Amino acid sequence: MIKKKILHVSAIRWNSAIAEYVISSLRSQNLIGHDVKLVCLTDSPLSKRIEKHQIPFHGLASFGLSAILKAKKILDEYSPDVIVTYGGQETILFGLASAKKIPVVRVRGYSYTETNPLLQKMHDAGLPGVKRIVVPSHELKNQISQFSDIPVSAIQLGIDQEKFFFCPSKWESKRYIDLLIFGRIDPVKGHREFIEVFAHLKQFWKKYRTTDLPLRLKIIGEPANLSFVHLEKSAKDFNLSIGEDVVLVNERVAHIEELMSETTLGVVSSVGSEIICRVAQEFLMSGTPIAVSGVGSLDETLLDPSFGLSYRNLNPEQIALNVCKYLSEVSMESAEARAKRSEIASKYMNFQAMGKAWNSALSFE
């Protein structure tokens, strides 16, 4: 491997899936031996998070064209072999600052389906110096490849295997058959839709149950555009008991790997596009199989038969029956089976895997 100096440039102002992708890209490239540096907004959440990982960064107050002299100074001092950008502002600013002499890789993390020939021409013309586009999924790669002549590489998000791993003692001491939806409480995440599924599943479970442990749906997250009051009402509408059938928890979890390790089945119930599927990967790295709705790129996380199932395009009763049958199998899994799943997931999804994928994307020959 040829060691490269890689300058990442991001104007993200908040924590998001893309911010996570920035951090994982930097850490994965750094781990396998590249020299990396970040340019981001001064005092942004991204700057505070990356500082914890001891990766050097430079803060800018703005990424407008008025900052072009500062951008040129950064390039002169760091002399990168490649620039990785995450948004339009920074792509234009550093593309112009480098006078197109340094290859630029543009990361896109949101669904982009325009196929109009005029939009295609405008898309590529608006990316000065861009030699490659990197996206987190093959779904998005296929979308962009339809209207762009720039090469596109799909690189899945890397997960920290020191943070997400299987805890056998938690699985062996579990007291419930838990289906867990983990993450922010937002309509797009499909909590209410899955509560209906769970109501059907509870009825099917009478026939398919393989253990006497109590069954419940656990929802953990912080409200964002949807309150727990709405979820409580949805549960009551389907005659589900709050605190028994459906458990709602509004708090941060200190040891997520322990929570996920004791969970029987992780559920990713999103009804809107999921391009970066972090929570699905975190479940798998913790040894827990998943049931996914199949929107966006979710199905791409099912890289091994042991990883779980997709219920894409099924109605609530069909979903409930499929998930119930699968739940009856995985509820009886041994700790060894869970450890093996975690091991396989780590091979596909850790920082080393992401770093190797970046190596290929950074070759422009």
Stockholm file with secondary structure:
# STOCKHOLM 1.0

chainA/1-365         MIKKKILHVSAIRWNSAIAEYVISSLRSQNLIGHDVKLVCLTDSPLSKRIEKHQIPFHGLASFGLSAILKAKKILDEYSPDVIVTYGGQETILFGLASAKKIPVVRVRGYSYTETNPLLQKMHDAGLPGVKRIVVPSHELKNQISQFSDIPVSAIQLGIDQEKFFFCPSKWESKRYIDLLIFGRIDPVKGHREFIEVFAHLKQFWKKYRTTDLPLRLKIIGEPANLSFVHLEKSAKDFNLSIGEDVVLVNERVAHIEELMSETTLGVVSSVGSEIICRVAQEFLMSGTPIAVSGVGSLDETLLDPSFGLSYRNLNPEQIALNVCKYLSEVSMESAEARAKRSEIASKYMNFQAMGKAWNSALSFE
#=GR chainA/1-365 SS CCCCEEEEEECCCSCCHHHHHHHHHHHHHHHTTCEEEEEEETTCHHHHHHHTTTCCEEEESCCSGGGHHHHHHHHHHHCCSEEEECSHHHHHHHHHHTTTCSCEEEECCSCCCCCCHHHHHHHHHTSTTEEEEEESCHHHHHHHHTTCCSCEEECCCCBCTTTSCCCHHHHHTCCSEEEEEESCBCGGGCHHHHHHHHHHHHHHHHHHCCSCSCEEEEEECCBSSSCHHHHHHHHHHTTCCBTTTEEEECSCCSCHHHHHHTCSEEEECCSSCCSSCHHHHHHHHTTCCEEECCCTTGGGGCCSGGGEEECTTCCHHHHHHHHHHHHHHHTTCCHHHHHHHHHHHHHHHBHHHHHHHHHHHTCCC
#=GC SS_cons         CCCCEEEEEECCCSCCHHHHHHHHHHHHHHHTTCEEEEEEETTCHHHHHHHTTTCCEEEESCCSGGGHHHHHHHHHHHCCSEEEECSHHHHHHHHHHTTTCSCEEEECCSCCCCCCHHHHHHHHHTSTTEEEEEESCHHHHHHHHTTCCSCEEECCCCBCTTTSCCCHHHHHTCCSEEEEEESCBCGGGCHHHHHHHHHHHHHHHHHHCCSCSCEEEEEECCBSSSCHHHHHHHHHHTTCCBTTTEEEECSCCSCHHHHHHTCSEEEECCSSCCSSCHHHHHHHHTTCCEEECCCTTGGGGCCSGGGEEECTTCCHHHHHHHHHHHHHHHTTCCHHHHHHHHHHHHHHHBHHHHHHHHHHHTCCC
//
